[in-house]
Each structure stands twice: as structure tokens, then as C-alpha cells.
Amino acid sequence: VLAEVRAERAKVIILEMSALGSIDTAALRGLLDLAQNVRLMGCRTLLSGVRSDTSVAIAAVAESLEGLEAYGTQGQALMVALGHLGQRIAAR
């Protein structure tokens, strides 16, 4: 992921998490490390589809939630991502 962020000069990435049934501590720490590294590259990380049990696990494991933005749906995360890029979806 980091190589792709660098190659594409990404400003925002969305990590969709709704398909996760559960996530273990090691995987969660890896996800948080990824978000921190991406942030250091000047890219925002948006989490979408975060379930309540996953949010509790994130809060328990994370030293800081700074830089993490979580949204209930992909649509919400996409709207925020577009906003960060100065774009929006126009209604017809």
C-alpha cells in the first residue's frame, strides 16, 4: 500500500472494513501502523464500515486516534475523501 500511495501521490485512501468479521490485535496494530505511515507521507486514511466491536478494539489498541477518520459507510467516506480533494458529487 505504501508503494502505491507514493507512486500515485495519493492524498486520501479509504480502508473498507465492513467485510471483517473480527480482527485480531496483531492485524489491528498493522492497520494502525499503516495509517500512521500513510499520514507521514501526507495522505489521509479514512476507515469505512467500522463496526462497533471493531471501533472498541481500535480504541483499546491505539496509542492515539489522531489522524484516523472513521465513517459508517463507504458513501460517507467517499464524500469526505472528495471534500478533502476539493471535489464533490453534484446532484442531478
C-alpha positions in Angstrom: 0.0 0.0 0.0 2.8 2.4 0.9 4.4 2.0 -2.5 1.1 2.7 -4.2 0.5 5.8 -2.1 3.9 7.0 -3.2 3.6 6.1 -6.8 0.1 7.6 -7.2 0.9 10.6 -4.9 -2.3 9.7 -3.2 -3.9 12.3 -0.9 -6.6 10.1 0.6 -7.1 6.3 1.0 -10.2 4.6 2.1 -9.9 1.3 4.0 -13.2 -0.5 3.8 -13.7 -2.7 6.9 -17.3 -3.9 6.7 -16.4 -7.3 5.5 -14.3 -8.0 8.5 -16.0 -10.3 10.9 -13.4 -9.7 13.6 -9.8 -8.5 13.6 -7.0 -9.8 15.9 -4.7 -7.5 17.8 -1.7 -8.1 15.5 -3.7 -7.3 12.4 -5.2 -4.2 14.0 -1.8 -2.9 15.0 -0.6 -3.4 11.4 -3.6 -1.4 10.2 -2.9 1.4 12.6 0.8 1.4 11.7 -0.2 1.6 8.0 -2.4 4.6 8.8 0.4 6.3 10.6 2.9 5.7 7.8 0.5 6.9 5.2 -0.1 10.0 7.3 3.6 10.7 7.4 3.5 10.6 3.6 0.9 13.4 3.5 -2.0 11.1 2.8 -5.2 10.8 4.9 -6.6 7.4 5.9 -10.4 7.1 6.1 -11.9 3.9 7.6 -15.3 2.9 6.4 -17.7 0.3 7.6 -16.3 0.2 11.0 -18.4 -2.0 13.3 -18.9 -1.1 16.9 -16.8 -4.1 18.2 -14.0 -3.1 15.8 -14.1 0.5 17.0 -13.8 -0.7 20.6 -10.8 -2.8 19.6 -9.2 0.1 17.8 -9.6 2.4 20.8 -8.2 -0.3 23.1 -5.1 -0.9 21.0 -4.3 2.5 19.5 -1.9 4.8 21.4 -3.5 7.7 19.7 -6.5 8.0 17.4 -5.0 11.2 15.8 -5.2 11.1 12.1 -7.8 8.3 11.9 -11.2 9.2 10.5 -13.9 6.6 10.7 -17.2 6.5 8.8 -20.1 4.1 8.9 -20.5 3.6 5.2 -18.4 3.7 2.0 -20.6 6.5 0.7 -19.9 8.7 3.7 -16.1 8.1 3.5 -16.2 8.8 -0.3 -18.0 12.1 0.2 -15.4 13.1 2.8 -12.5 12.0 0.6 -13.8 14.0 -2.3 -14.2 17.0 0.1 -10.5 16.7 1.1 -9.6 16.8 -2.6 -11.8 19.9 -3.2 -14.3 17.8 -5.2 -18.0 16.9 -4.7 -20.7 14.9 -6.3 -23.3 17.1 -7.9 -26.9 16.0 -7.7 -28.8 15.8 -11.0 
